């Protein structure tokens, strides 16, 4: 699996490490703006910022160059969350044209800003058969990646797993798209997958382990080495996702998830979403939990090697 070149994606990262950060600027950022957010991410000891262009993409090429330089200076990797109103199954030509323009703008400007992963919500079923919607989304992604490739915009388009059953984007769908369309990789939102069925499932070590095995089966070991995922607490109803929650108010078993990530040697990025004022605290909590479990696993491996020796 080819991945676009990114000078800072391996900054201070080993083959078994995850980089942690936030979706959008941490709420503790002292000044507004992406440049300030990048610097604050580093001050917090985090390593990634997912720039949230979720309403629109209104940024100059000059600012993109500043974002890229500032991220490189501080060793922060970047991704872009494209506007929410992207829908690759839009029901009119006008809506589809607008959706295409939003995703392409996020990719083009994100590339100029130094990001190589463009996260987006793929769309709605609109009460159509899932296989019909899959075919249309696949066709649109072939078109979008073709345009970007011709322009020399070397990014991964990453459809996000979605938190409601009415929305296109379960784990199997985004994995299959990643197999079928070069330039497409998944964004796995673990909280969305927990909320999607509306019944509290997808919340055990066994389920997280199975999901990671499916990633490996679909994309190989490299799929686990270059993962991009989201994490948060989440509230849900029978219809799926309702809203994001802080970890201490949610039922998601994030420690079991992180243990599964460690056991599978997952590397890449985990970007944390949480409502204020828990955004920064939850990102740091998840990072600290990962590092503790990772170090415990490494110590156990070393002890076992010494015992066997």
Backbone torsions as a table, in degrees:
resi	resn	phi	psi	omega
1	UNK	NA	121.6	179.9
2	UNK	-82.4	141.0	175.8
3	UNK	-125.6	137.7	-179.5
4	UNK	-58.4	146.0	179.3
5	UNK	-65.6	138.2	178.6
6	UNK	-147.2	109.1	-174.2
7	UNK	-58.0	-30.2	-171.3
8	UNK	-106.7	2.2	-175.1
9	UNK	-68.5	-20.2	-179.1
10	UNK	-107.3	13.7	-179.5
11	UNK	-58.5	119.8	176.5
12	UNK	53.9	37.0	-175.5
13	UNK	-127.3	130.9	175.1
14	UNK	-94.2	176.6	-175.7
15	UNK	-65.0	-16.6	-176.0
16	UNK	-115.6	18.9	-175.0
17	UNK	-102.9	146.0	168.1
18	UNK	-103.6	143.3	172.7
19	UNK	-99.6	136.7	-177.4
20	UNK	-115.1	146.8	178.6
21	UNK	-166.2	-159.3	-176.5
22	UNK	-124.5	154.5	168.3
23	UNK	-88.8	113.1	-171.8
24	UNK	83.0	164.8	-179.2
25	UNK	-62.5	136.9	173.1
26	UNK	-55.4	142.8	-174.9
27	UNK	-69.5	-10.6	176.9
28	UNK	-88.3	2.2	178.4
29	UNK	-59.9	125.2	-172.4
30	UNK	-69.6	-27.6	179.9
31	UNK	-130.3	155.7	179.6
32	UNK	-75.4	158.3	175.4
33	UNK	109.7	151.2	-176.7
34	UNK	-66.1	-36.9	-179.0
35	UNK	-62.0	-43.0	177.5
36	UNK	-65.2	-38.7	-179.7
37	UNK	-63.4	-41.2	179.1
38	UNK	-61.1	-46.9	179.8
39	UNK	-62.7	-38.4	-178.3
40	UNK	-71.4	-36.0	174.9
41	UNK	-54.5	-46.8	178.6
42	UNK	-64.3	-41.2	178.9
43	UNK	-60.6	-33.8	180.0
44	UNK	-76.5	-13.3	-175.9
45	UNK	87.0	11.8	174.1
46	UNK	-89.4	172.4	-171.7
47	UNK	-132.9	0.6	-175.6
48	UNK	-144.2	145.7	172.3
49	UNK	-131.2	124.1	170.6
50	UNK	-96.2	109.0	-176.6
51	UNK	-72.4	124.6	-172.3
52	UNK	-96.7	86.9	172.1
53	UNK	-91.8	59.2	-167.8
54	UNK	-86.7	-13.8	177.5
55	UNK	-99.4	-45.0	179.9
56	UNK	-164.6	169.4	177.7
57	UNK	-112.8	98.3	-178.4
58	UNK	-129.5	85.1	-177.1
59	UNK	-147.6	138.3	-178.6
60	UNK	-80.9	159.3	175.3
61	UNK	-61.0	-35.9	-179.8
62	UNK	-64.1	-42.6	177.9
63	UNK	-67.2	-37.5	176.0
64	UNK	-56.8	-43.2	178.7
65	UNK	-62.7	-38.9	177.3
66	UNK	-66.0	-40.5	178.4
67	UNK	-61.3	-46.3	-179.3
68	UNK	-61.2	-45.6	-178.7
69	UNK	-65.9	-41.3	-178.9
70	UNK	-66.9	-40.8	178.0
71	UNK	-63.5	-42.8	178.8
72	UNK	-63.5	-41.9	-179.3
73	UNK	-60.6	-37.9	-175.0
74	UNK	-99.8	2.7	177.5
75	UNK	68.1	35.3	-178.4
76	UNK	-107.6	124.8	173.8
77	UNK	-81.7	153.5	-174.3
78	UNK	-127.2	147.7	165.6
79	UNK	-136.7	170.1	-179.6
80	UNK	-124.0	133.2	168.2
81	UNK	-98.2	113.4	-178.3
82	UNK	-69.3	165.1	-178.9
83	UNK	-54.3	143.1	-178.7
84	UNK	-59.5	-28.7	-171.7
85	UNK	-83.5	17.2	169.7
86	UNK	-71.8	133.4	179.0
87	UNK	-152.0	103.2	-177.1
88	UNK	-77.0	3.0	172.0
89	UNK	-121.1	35.8	177.5
90	UNK	-58.2	146.6	-169.6
91	UNK	-95.6	-3.0	174.2
92	UNK	-133.1	157.0	-179.8
93	UNK	-62.2	-37.4	-179.6
94	UNK	-65.1	-45.5	179.4
95	UNK	-65.6	-38.0	179.2
96	UNK	-65.2	-41.5	179.4
97	UNK	-60.9	-42.7	179.1
98	UNK	-66.3	-39.7	178.8
99	UNK	-63.3	-46.1	178.0
100	UNK	-57.5	-44.2	-177.3
101	UNK	-62.6	-38.6	-179.8
102	UNK	-64.7	-47.0	-177.9
103	UNK	-66.8	-42.9	179.6
104	UNK	-64.9	-39.6	178.8
105	UNK	-63.8	-42.3	178.2
106	UNK	-61.8	-40.5	-179.9
107	UNK	-67.7	-46.5	-177.6
108	UNK	-64.6	-49.2	-179.3
109	UNK	-70.7	-36.7	177.7
110	UNK	-61.5	-40.9	177.6
111	UNK	-61.7	-43.1	177.2
112	UNK	-63.1	-30.0	-179.3
113	UNK	-84.5	-2.0	177.7
114	UNK	97.0	3.1	177.8
115	UNK	-84.7	147.7	178.4
116	UNK	-123.0	0.2	178.4
117	UNK	-127.9	123.7	-176.8
118	UNK	-114.9	111.0	-175.5
119	UNK	-95.0	139.3	-179.7
120	UNK	-152.9	156.6	174.5
121	UNK	-85.4	120.5	-169.5
122	UNK	-72.9	-27.4	177.3
123	UNK	142.7	-170.2	-176.9
124	UNK	-115.4	153.4	174.7
125	UNK	-72.3	-28.4	-175.4
126	UNK	52.2	40.5	178.4
127	UNK	61.2	20.1	176.9
128	UNK	-95.2	158.1	178.5
129	UNK	-59.8	136.2	-177.9
130	UNK	-54.4	-37.5	-178.6
131	UNK	-68.2	-31.8	176.6
132	UNK	-68.5	-43.3	179.6
133	UNK	-66.9	-40.2	178.7
134	UNK	-57.2	-46.3	-178.1
135	UNK	-60.4	-38.9	-178.8
136	UNK	-71.8	-42.2	179.1
137	UNK	-63.9	-41.8	177.4
138	UNK	-59.6	-45.6	179.6
139	UNK	-59.9	-43.5	-179.6
140	UNK	-65.7	-38.8	-179.6
141	UNK	-69.9	-35.2	173.1
142	UNK	-59.9	-42.9	178.5
143	UNK	-64.2	-48.5	-176.7
144	UNK	-64.6	-46.3	-179.6
145	UNK	-65.8	-33.2	177.3
146	UNK	-64.2	-43.5	178.3
147	UNK	-61.6	-46.9	-177.6
148	UNK	-66.2	-39.3	179.6
149	UNK	-63.3	-42.1	178.6
150	UNK	-63.2	-31.0	-179.7
151	UNK	-85.3	-4.5	-177.3
152	UNK	75.5	21.6	178.5
153	UNK	-90.4	98.0	-171.3
154	UNK	-91.5	85.4	179.4
155	UNK	-132.0	161.8	167.9
156	UNK	-97.5	127.0	169.6
157	UNK	-86.3	124.0	-174.1
158	UNK	-119.8	98.0	173.3
159	UNK	-65.7	135.6	-175.2
160	UNK	-91.5	140.8	171.2
161	UNK	-67.8	136.7	-170.1
162	UNK	-106.0	156.6	-170.8
163	UNK	-94.6	0.9	178.8
164	UNK	-125.5	141.3	-178.9
165	UNK	-64.8	-19.9	178.7
166	UNK	-78.9	-9.3	-177.1
167	UNK	-101.3	136.5	173.5
168	UNK	-63.8	135.9	175.4
169	UNK	130.7	51.6	167.4
170	UNK	-83.8	175.8	-174.0
171	UNK	-61.8	-43.8	-178.4
172	UNK	-63.8	-36.6	-179.8
173	UNK	-65.9	-46.1	-178.3
174	UNK	-71.3	-30.6	175.7
175	UNK	-68.9	-40.8	179.9
176	UNK	-66.6	-39.4	175.4
177	UNK	-59.2	-38.0	-179.4
178	UNK	-68.3	-28.0	174.9
179	UNK	-78.9	-35.3	-171.0
180	UNK	-86.5	-24.8	-172.5
181	UNK	-125.2	111.0	174.6
182	UNK	-58.8	137.8	-177.9
183	UNK	91.8	3.2	177.5
184	UNK	-117.7	132.7	175.0
185	UNK	-138.0	159.3	-176.8
186	UNK	-80.8	153.3	161.0
187	UNK	-114.0	112.9	-175.7
188	UNK	-95.9	110.4	175.9
189	UNK	-94.7	104.9	-173.8
190	UNK	-65.9	-37.6	179.0
191	UNK	-66.2	-39.7	177.6
192	UNK	-60.5	-41.8	-179.7
193	UNK	-66.3	-34.5	175.9
194	UNK	-66.2	-37.7	-175.8
195	UNK	-84.1	-22.1	-166.3
196	UNK	-56.4	-43.3	-178.0
197	UNK	-79.8	-18.2	177.0
198	UNK	74.9	12.7	-175.9
199	UNK	-124.1	10.0	177.9
200	UNK	83.6	4.8	178.6
201	UNK	-79.1	-175.9	-173.4
202	UNK	53.2	62.0	-175.7
203	UNK	-152.7	24.8	179.3
204	UNK	-127.4	161.3	176.6
205	UNK	-56.7	-42.3	-177.9
206	UNK	-60.5	-39.9	-180.0
207	UNK	-71.2	-39.8	176.9
208	UNK	-65.7	-41.8	178.0
209	UNK	-60.4	-43.6	179.2
210	UNK	-63.0	-41.3	179.5
211	UNK	-61.6	-42.8	-179.7
212	UNK	-68.5	-33.9	174.8
213	UNK	-64.3	-37.3	177.8
214	UNK	-67.6	-37.1	174.7
215	UNK	-60.2	-45.9	-178.7
216	UNK	-64.9	-40.8	179.0
217	UNK	-63.7	-37.4	-177.2
218	UNK	-79.0	-39.9	-168.5
219	UNK	-122.8	-0.2	-179.7
220	UNK	78.5	-178.4	-179.6
221	UNK	-59.2	-34.8	180.0
222	UNK	-62.0	-27.4	176.8
223	UNK	-64.4	-31.6	176.2
224	UNK	-83.3	-25.5	-178.0
225	UNK	-81.1	-17.2	-178.7
226	UNK	-128.1	44.5	-177.0
227	UNK	-75.5	150.5	170.9
228	UNK	-131.6	121.4	-175.9
229	UNK	-141.9	161.1	176.0
230	UNK	-114.6	152.1	178.6
231	UNK	-145.2	142.4	174.9
232	UNK	-170.6	169.3	162.9
233	UNK	-77.3	160.5	-176.9
234	UNK	-153.2	143.3	171.1
235	UNK	-103.6	148.1	-176.8
236	UNK	-150.3	159.4	174.2
237	UNK	-118.6	-170.9	177.8
238	UNK	-62.8	-21.4	179.4
239	UNK	-89.7	-3.7	178.3
240	UNK	113.8	-149.0	-173.0
241	UNK	-53.0	136.8	173.5
242	UNK	-112.5	-53.8	-179.8
243	UNK	-166.1	160.2	175.0
244	UNK	-75.4	147.3	178.3
245	UNK	-128.6	156.8	168.4
246	UNK	-66.7	154.2	-176.7
247	UNK	-56.8	-38.6	-175.1
248	UNK	-74.5	-3.3	175.8
249	UNK	-113.6	2.7	-173.5
250	UNK	-109.6	162.2	-179.4
251	UNK	-99.6	2.2	-177.0
252	UNK	-69.6	134.8	-177.3
253	UNK	-88.9	76.6	-172.5
254	UNK	-70.0	-27.9	178.2
255	UNK	-65.6	-39.7	177.4
256	UNK	-64.9	-38.8	176.2
257	UNK	-61.0	-48.9	-177.7
258	UNK	-63.5	-36.9	176.4
259	UNK	-61.5	-40.3	177.5
260	UNK	-64.4	-40.7	177.6
261	UNK	-61.2	-43.0	177.9
262	UNK	-63.7	-45.6	-176.8
263	UNK	-63.3	-30.1	179.4
264	UNK	-91.4	0.8	179.9
265	UNK	63.4	36.2	-176.1
266	UNK	-69.9	137.4	174.8
267	UNK	-130.5	160.1	-179.9
268	UNK	134.0	-129.1	-172.7
269	UNK	-134.6	137.8	166.0
270	UNK	-123.1	115.5	179.2
271	UNK	-103.5	131.1	-170.8
272	UNK	-102.6	134.3	174.3
273	UNK	-114.6	134.0	176.2
274	UNK	-159.5	148.2	177.8
275	UNK	-71.2	152.0	174.8
276	UNK	-64.7	144.3	6.5
277	UNK	-99.9	29.7	-172.8
278	UNK	-100.1	-0.4	-172.7
279	UNK	-56.1	-56.3	-178.6
280	UNK	-66.2	-45.7	-176.3
281	UNK	-60.5	-42.0	-178.5
282	UNK	-69.1	-37.4	177.5
283	UNK	-62.6	-43.9	179.9
284	UNK	-69.0	-35.9	177.8
285	UNK	-63.7	-45.9	-178.8
286	UNK	-66.4	-41.1	178.3
287	UNK	-62.7	-44.2	-179.4
288	UNK	-64.7	-39.3	178.3
289	UNK	-63.8	-43.7	177.6
290	UNK	-59.7	-47.9	-176.4
291	UNK	-64.8	-37.7	177.3
292	UNK	-64.4	-47.5	-179.0
293	UNK	-68.1	-37.3	176.3
294	UNK	-62.0	-46.0	-178.1
295	UNK	-67.9	-36.5	175.9
296	UNK	-62.2	-42.8	179.3
297	UNK	-64.2	-41.4	179.6
298	UNK	-65.2	-40.8	179.0
299	UNK	-65.2	-39.4	178.8
300	UNK	-65.5	-40.0	178.1
301	UNK	-63.8	-41.6	179.4
302	UNK	-65.2	-42.0	179.6
303	UNK	-63.6	-42.1	179.5
304	UNK	-63.5	-38.8	179.6
305	UNK	-65.4	-41.1	179.1
306	UNK	-65.9	-38.8	179.9
307	UNK	-65.2	-43.0	179.6
308	UNK	-68.5	-30.2	-179.7
309	UNK	-74.8	NA	NA
